[in-house]
Amino acid sequence: MSPKKVDAWISRGILSACECFSCANKLAHRFKETKIYIHCKDPCNYKPIRGVEKSALDKLEDIEQLV
């Protein structure tokens, strides 16, 4: 028997929510002050929407390493 997937509201910052907007698991979103709440049907299992590539932010070097 496979585990049940539970949808949930996840609190994200503005930058980390950017990836959620291109995820097929996102059902809805809400803004409140500096937080974005993402309603996700399968939290933290990123699945890109068809035709969308993974963010290029992963390819950038860490700023702390450059200093």
Stockholm file with secondary structure:
# STOCKHOLM 1.0

chainA/1-67         MSPKKVDAWISRGILSACECFSCANKLAHRFKETKIYIHCKDPCNYKPIRGVEKSALDKLEDIEQLV
#=GR chainA/1-67 SS CCCCCCCEEEEECHHHHHHHTTBTTEEEEEEETTEEEEEESSTTCCCBCTTCCCCGGGGSCCHHHHC
#=GC SS_cons        CCCCCCCEEEEECHHHHHHHTTBTTEEEEEEETTEEEEEESSTTCCCBCTTCCCCGGGGSCCHHHHC
//
